[in-house]
Amino acid sequence: MRPVKKFLELAKGNARAVRKAVRDSREVALIAAGLLARHIRPDDEGLPLGRWFPLEQRPAEVGEVATICVASPPDGHYMHTFFDVDPISPSGRYLLLTRVPFISRLPYVGDVCQVCVVDLVEHRYRSIYNSRGWGTQLGANAQWGDDDDTVFCNDIGSSGRGTGIRIDARTLEAFELDGPIYGLSPDKRFSYSGSIDLINLSQTGYGVPERVLRRIKPEQNYEQSEGVWKTDLHSGQSTLLLSLADIRKSLPRQGGLSSGDYFIQNVKVSPRNDRLLIVVFSRNVQGRLGWPTQVITCQLDGSDIALAVHDDLYRKGGHHPNWHPSEPRIVMNLRPDGKTMRFCSFNADGTDLRLLDPAAVGGGHPSVRGELLLTDAYVTEGFSDSKGRVPIRLINLASGVETELCRLYTNNLTGGRRVDPHPVWSRDSRVVFNGVVDGRRQVFIARVKASSVE
């Protein structure tokens, strides 16, 4: 890379880090103000555990592309998890949500959310678990097991650290696991994750609440004892599958990045259940502000580590890697030319990078189902309309035709409190996403009409 071009890219990255630091300081001020205000105006009260309440699903839009309803209750703030986590149960009957007590600030230690189930057939809902281990982007990371009776989420465990919980949705019995819930294997047998206590160091909203003035910090020589954890969802036992020290040793072309500290931000299991996708952040890199980011992959036993996206490519602009559902490839927003964001795909070792649609502008949280690419948009990406609404985009990769399912409000927020739609495909090809209705976080379900995407 030419020295001048490299310098400019590093300068842009440092500028982004400064803007993030300003946002984070504002979030800290909001947390402090919220803690004082809740003595005057309490947060939303939670629901009594186990009690069913009637729910009328509210039509949101009936158009040529999709029929959309608001599937969450209007009595609070509700969200589903992420753009790669199906919130609809294996039978298709239930919707799994996190009910959060507020959206005005980030959570603080002791703030409680609730894991809730919506019965889409009998039109009712109830809370099945109270959790103190949640964030504004993933909630309590609530996910279905292999049947309608098994639910997993995160909480603050008996050790004081973030860990996973297995819940029987019928009896409400809960069992504490030894490791956190994050990327579940397709057979719902294992969870793969970094330490969710450390994620907020790089990105707020993905881990668990922490104190404002005493943030959780890694222990000395933590790269030997931290990394990717593998948790048996049946026995609850957790083992360190791949240490950060092992990752550091295995990565090629690290150059200046080797002066920094390594952390795990995200782990995803391939649909074939044969490989892990791991997002690795670096901190305290000499000459760099913020968190240089890379994507690696490996076998399920931690072997065969491959560098899928190097910092040289990532810092041009990129985000949200995800496995392709039917090919051993990764789908991701990238700027290969350093200019326009594109929807790209590439092999697990970073080779054979292609544009999924040469004409489409990338952005949001992209995922693929057959010939269709589904994504949303950030309010900063230029897709918002004059009313401040962002689109749910559907792109036919065969024809190149792009369709909007709808536009919705997300409170025009950036930073850790933003309301990302996180559109996700369900097993039966429904689309679930987040939005804001009358000032409250809500969850929508869209039934896409086949004729609109042919």
N, C-alpha and C positions, 0 to 999 in steps of 0.2 A: 504494500500500500504506500502511496506517495506520502511523504512526511507532512505536507500541508493538509492533505485530505484527512489523514489520520488525526492530526491536531484538531481540526474542525469537528470531527466526529466526537472526539474526547471532550471538547468544549461544550458541545450540545448535551452530551450525557451529564456533565457536571452541572450545567444549567438546569436540567430536569431534576437533578438531585437537590439543588437549592430550592426549587419550587416545592418539591415534596417536603422538605424540611420546614418550610413556611406553613404548608398545610397541616403538617403534623403538630406544630406548635399551636395552631389554632384549635385543633382537635383536643389537645390537652386542656386548653382554656375552657372549651365547652364541657369537658368532663367535670372539671372543677366547679363550673357554674351549675351543672346539673346536679351534682352531689349536694350543693347548698340548696338548690331550688326544691329538691324532693322532700325536704322537711316542711316546705310550705304547700307544695302541690305534689302529692304522691304520684308515682308512676302507675301505669295501667295495672289494675289488679288481675291476677291470674285466674284461670278457671279451676274449679274443683276437679281433682283427678278422677277419671273414670266415668263421670256423668255425661250422658249423651244430651246434646242440645239440638233442636230442629234447625235446619238450614235450608234456605231457599236460594238456589243458584241464580245469579242475576245475569240475564243476557247483556252482553257488552256490545256486540256487533254481529249483524247477520248480513253477509255480503256475498259477492260472487266467488271470493277466494276461500273464505272460511266462516264457520259459525263459532263465535267466541262467547264464553261465559266467564263471569267472575266466580271462581269455585271456592274461595276462602270466605270465612265469616266476616261480617262488617264490624264486629265488636272489638277488633284490635289490629295489630300489625302482624301480618303473616308473610312468610317467604318459603320458597323451596330451596334446595341446596346449591347445585352447580349445573353447568351446561353439559356435563357428562354423567350426571346421576339421575336416573329415572325415578321421579317421586311417586309414580303410580304403582300399586302393588302387583305382584305376579299374576293375580287373577284379573286385574283391571278394575277391581271394585273400589279400592281405597286410594286416597291421596294423602301423602305424608308431608307435613309442614312443620315449621318452627314458628311459634308465636313469641314475638319479642316485645318487651314492655315499653319500648320507646324507639324513636328514630332520630331524636334531636341530638344525640351524642353517641360516642362509643361506650361499650359497657365497662364497668368498673368491677373490681373483685367483690363478689357477693351478689351481683345482679342476676336475677333468675329469668330464664326463658322457659318455654314449655314445648315439648314435642307433642304434636296433635295429629289426629287421624280424621279425615273426612270420608264419610261413607257416601260414595257417589250414586249408589242405588237407592238407599232409603233417605238420602238427603238429610244427614245429621252429622254431628262432629263431636269430638271429645278430646280432652288432654290425657295423655298416658304417662307423662314423665316430666318432672321439673329438673332443669339442668342449670348449673352455674358455669358450664364450660362452653361458651359460644362467642361468636363474632358477628359483625354486621354484614359480612359477605356470604358466609356459609351457614349462618345460624349455628346449631349444634351439630352440623354435618349429619343430620338424620338420614338413614338409608334403610331400605328394605333388605331383609334376609332372603332366603330361598322360598319363603311362603308368606301368606298374609298375616301370620301370627308372630313373626320375628322382625324386630326393629333394632337397629343399632344407632347409637349417637355418642357424642362426647360429653364429658362432665369433668369436674374436679374430683379426682379420686381420693381415697383414704390417705394417700401419701402426700396430698397437696398439689399434685401435678395433674395436667390434663390427661385423661385416659378414656378408653372406650367403655360403653355400657351396652349389654344385651338385654332387651326388654321383651317380655311376652305381652303382646298387645291385647290378649284376652284377659289374662289374670293380673296384669300390671306388675308382675314380679320382675325384678331387675337384678342383673348379675354384673359385677365389675370385672372388666378385663384388665390384663396387665399392660396393654399397649393401646394407642389411640386408633380411632376410626378415621380413615382417609380414603385411599384407593382400595376398593374391594375387588377381589378376584371374581370373574364371571360366575363361578359356582358358589359364591358367597361363603367360601371356606376360610379365606385369609384376608387380613387387612395389611396394607403396606403403607408406611408413613414415616416422615421425619418427626422430630419432636414438636408437637403443637404448642409447647410452651415457648419456643424460640421463634416461631414464624412472625410474630408481631415486630421483631427487630427489623425485619425487612418490609413486610406488608401488613398493615393493620387490617383487621377484619377476618382473618383466616384462622386465627388461633383461639386462645382463651383470654378472658379479661385479666388485666394486670394493674398494679398500682401505678399512679402517675409518677411518683418520685422514687419508687424502688422497682424499676423494671427488671424483669427476669433476665439474667445474664448467664452465659455458658460458664461451666466450671473450667478450671485450669486444665490444659491438655485434653479438652473436650473432644477433639477430632478422633481420639482413640475410642471414646465411649459413646459418641453420638453418630447418627447416620440414618440409614433406612432400617426401620423396625418391621419385623414380620410377626403379626399377631394371629394365633389360631383362634378363630371365632367360636369354636366349640369348647375347647379346654380353657381358653382365656390366656394361655401362656404366650409370652412375647420374647423374641430373641433379636439381637442385633444382626441383621442379615449382611449389611455392608457398611463399614465404618467410613467416616469422612476421610480418614487417613488413607484407606484403601482407594477411595475415589481420587484423592489428590495424586497418589502414586501412578494411577492408571491413565490419567488424562494427558494427551499429547499437546504440544504447542501452547503451553500455559504462559510462558514468558513472564511479563510483569504481574499476571494474576497470581502467580505462586507466592507473591509477597503478602497476600491477603488471607483472610479466614474464610473457610467454606461452611455453607449451611444448606440444608434441604428445605425447599419451599413447597414442592408438590410431587406427588408420586401417583402414577396411573398404571393400571395393568392392561395389557393388550387384550382385545376381544378373543384372541386365540389362546389366552392364558399361558403364554410362553415367554413374555418379555415385559420388563418394567420401563416406563418413561419417567425420568427423574429431572426436575428442574433444580439446578444448583446455583445458589447465590454466593457471591464473594463480598467480603467486607474488609475495610481498611487496606485496600489495594493502593500502593504508592502512586500518587498522581491522579487518583480517581476518587470522585465523590460518589455517594450512592452505592448501589449494589450491582456490579457487573454480573450478567446472567448467562448461563449456558444450559443446554439440554443434553443429557446423556441417556443411554439405554443400556440394559444388561439382561442376562438371563434371570429366571426366577430364583436361582441359587446365588445370585450376585456375581457370577462369572461373565466373561465376554463383555466387558465394559467398552462401549463405543461412544464417541463424541458426535452427537447428532447435529447440534448447533453450537458453533464456537462464538465466543464474545465478539469477534471481528464482524460476524454477520448480525448477531443479536442487537448490537448497539446501533446499527443503522436504523433500527426500528422493528420491533417484533413483539408478539405476545400471544399467549394462550395456545400452546401446543396441545394436541389431542390425537389419540389414535384413530386411524381410519377404521371403520367398522368391519370391512371385508377384505382389506389388503394389509400386509405387514408394513404399513407406511404411517407417517405422521402428517397431520393437517395442522397448519399454523399460519397466522398473520406474519408476513415478513415484507421487508423492502429490499429485494435482491439488488435493485439498482441504486439504492440509497435515496430514492425519491418517493415513489408511489407505493402505498401499502397494497399488498396482493394476497389472495388466498393461495397458499402454496402447499405442496406435499413433497415428501422426500423419504428415502429409506431410513431405517433405524440407525444406520451409521452415517447419515447425512448426505449420502450420495444420491444422484439422480433427482435433483431439485426441479420441480415443474410448477407451472402456474395452473391451478385448477380451472380458472376462467381468465384468459388473457385480458378481457375487457373489464372485468368487475373490479371495483375498488374494495380492498379488504377492510376489515374492522370488526369490532365486537367479539363475540364468542362463537366461532364457526364450528359446526359439526356436519357430518355427511350421512345421508341415508339414501342408498341407491344412487340415483343421478341427481339428488337434491342436496343443496347446501343450505343450511339454516343458520342464521346469525342475527344479532341485534346491532346496536351502535351505542358508543359512548356519546355523551353530550358534547365532547370536545372534538369529535371526528368529522363534523360538518354535515351530518345527516339530519339534524334537528330542523323542524319546521318553525314557522313564525310563532306558533303557540308553545314552543319548547318541547314538543313531543318527539320521541325517537321511534324509528321503524323496527318491526320484526320482519326481516328480509328472508325471502326464499328464492334461491337461484337454481334454475335448471341447468346443470353443467353440460348436458348434451346439446341443448338448444341455445344456451346463453341468455334465455329469457329470465328477467328478474321480476319478482312480484312482491308486493308488500302485503303481509297478512293483516296488519293494522298499524296504527301509531298510538303510543301511549305515553303518559306522564311518568317521569322518574324523579320529580322534584328538582331537576336541574342541578343535582349535587355531583361533586367530584370528591376525590380522596376516600378515606375509609368509610364514610357514611353513605356513599353513593348507592343508589338503588339500581343495580344491574339487572336487566330482564333475565339474563341467563337462560335463553330458550333451549329446551331440551326435548328430544324425541322420546315418546313413551314406546313401550313394546308394540302397541297396536297403532302406532303412527300418529297418535295425538301429539300436540305440541303444548308444553307447559311453560309458562314464563311469569316473571314478576312485573309489577307496576305499582302505580299509586292511584287510588280512588278516594276522592274527598279527604285528602291529607293522610290516608292510611296505606301502609304497604299491603298489597293484595296479590293474589295468585290467580292467573287466568289459564283456562284450558281452551285450545282451539282445535276444532275438527276441520282439517284441510280437505277441501273438495277435490276429488281426483281430476275432474275436468279442468281445474284451474292450474294444474302443474304438468299437464301433458305436453 
